Amino acid sequence: AVVSTQSTGDVKMIRLIQEEILPRASHTPPNFITHVMTLLNRGSVHATAPQPLTTAINTLPLREQFAKSCFETLLQFSFYKASSSSGEVSKLALGTLLKRCQEVLQNYVKDEKLSGRCPLPRSRMAEIAFVMRAITSLIGSLQARRNHMTQVDVEVWDHVVLLYPYLIDCVTCNSHEVRETLKEALQQFKDLLVPPSLPSQQNET
């Protein structure tokens, strides 16, 4: 009961960050916002952390909900634009999210190989599927910004491109659901393979 209460409180805390703190980042010390992003990054790992043998089964969904809430918050604020100060929040959230995606992809491939024919825990399968959808959403958002001539940080593009080899490593995974979400993510990369227009070509049009 104590663990369940704590987990519920954690989810409420993430909702507070999502609704009250990050939207008002201009009135918050930058160091604090950095700490919040670190918290969200660590929180998104919560569902995959080893659980004590005494942990009750009915507490697991709350732990997964907490991890998902952290991940969703990072995704929500990756392209957040509400004021002139939102750019830094967006940059921090996006950078944290991309690093987390890479970690999840790496760990999933490694752990699936180690597990052999034994399937990974349900929470891990849900996590990797969620990450695949997040990558699909991220690339779609980046492409939309590029289509509207909105400048995207070069570092962001580099991070997204660096995810590609890790996605390829997941092609041979055993899960049908993961392969389906992987297919959607890989299809988004086709837009990143289009060569940029040369200045002379743009002038001609």
Disulfide bonds with the S-S distance in Angstrom:
none
